[in-house]
Amino acid sequence: MSAGLRSESKAAVHTMNSIFEQEETDQVFLLDGSNAFNALNTAAALHTIRVLCPLIATYAVNTYRQPARLFITGGSELNSA
């Protein structure tokens, strides 16, 4: 366990709670950051976006149809699929 992790988690919970309680907040989006994009069926997700949200479909297809090139300090590269 890293130093301060409990207090950081507690601060994050309190921050999200205060955002949720604000009058102008319509919704709060919870994202599981455990490598979700690499576990996703990209073809199915892009199809669903085309059907349910055509306004952003072109952007999503152009952004996610191929693996992203992730550059690492020192000149290395990873493909995020």
C-alpha positions as CSV (number, residue, x, y, z in Angstrom):
1,M,0.0,0.0,0.0
2,S,1.4,3.4,-0.9
3,A,1.6,6.3,1.5
4,G,-1.6,8.3,1.6
5,L,-3.7,5.9,-0.5
6,R,-6.5,5.7,2.0
7,S,-6.8,9.5,2.3
8,E,-6.6,9.9,-1.5
9,S,-9.4,7.4,-2.0
10,K,-11.4,9.1,0.7
11,A,-10.9,12.5,-1.0
12,A,-11.9,11.1,-4.3
13,V,-15.2,9.7,-2.8
14,H,-15.9,13.0,-1.1
15,T,-15.2,15.0,-4.3
16,M,-17.5,12.8,-6.4
17,N,-20.2,13.0,-3.8
18,S,-20.0,16.8,-3.7
19,I,-20.2,16.9,-7.6
20,F,-23.2,14.6,-7.6
21,E,-25.0,16.7,-5.0
22,Q,-24.7,19.9,-7.1
23,E,-27.9,21.1,-8.6
24,E,-26.5,21.4,-12.2
25,T,-25.1,17.8,-12.2
26,D,-27.3,15.5,-14.3
27,Q,-25.3,12.4,-14.0
28,V,-22.0,11.0,-12.8
29,F,-20.0,8.5,-15.0
30,L,-18.0,5.8,-13.3
31,L,-15.2,4.4,-15.2
32,D,-13.3,1.2,-14.4
33,G,-9.8,1.9,-15.3
34,S,-8.6,-1.7,-15.3
35,N,-7.5,-1.8,-18.9
36,A,-11.2,-1.5,-20.1
37,F,-10.4,-0.5,-23.6
38,N,-8.3,-3.6,-24.3
39,A,-11.0,-5.8,-22.9
40,L,-13.6,-4.2,-25.1
41,N,-15.0,-5.7,-28.3
42,T,-14.1,-2.7,-30.5
43,A,-16.1,-3.8,-33.5
44,A,-19.3,-4.3,-31.5
45,A,-18.7,-1.0,-29.6
46,L,-18.3,1.0,-32.8
47,H,-21.4,-0.6,-34.3
48,T,-23.4,0.3,-31.2
49,I,-22.1,3.9,-31.3
50,R,-23.2,4.1,-35.0
51,V,-26.7,3.0,-34.0
52,L,-27.2,4.8,-30.7
53,C,-25.1,7.9,-31.1
54,P,-24.5,8.7,-34.8
55,L,-23.4,12.3,-33.9
56,I,-20.0,11.0,-32.6
57,A,-19.8,7.8,-34.7
58,T,-17.4,9.3,-37.3
59,Y,-15.0,10.5,-34.6
60,A,-15.2,7.2,-32.7
61,V,-14.6,5.1,-35.8
62,N,-11.6,7.2,-36.9
63,T,-10.1,7.2,-33.4
64,Y,-10.6,3.5,-32.4
65,R,-10.7,1.4,-35.5
66,Q,-7.0,0.8,-35.4
67,P,-4.6,0.3,-32.5
68,A,-3.2,3.5,-31.1
69,R,0.6,4.1,-31.2
70,L,1.7,4.8,-27.6
71,F,5.2,6.4,-27.4
72,I,7.4,5.6,-24.4
73,T,10.2,7.7,-23.2
74,G,13.4,6.4,-24.7
75,G,12.0,5.7,-28.1
76,S,10.0,2.6,-27.5
77,E,6.4,2.2,-28.8
78,L,3.4,0.1,-27.8
79,N,0.2,-0.6,-29.8
80,S,-2.9,-0.2,-27.7
81,A,-5.4,-2.6,-29.2
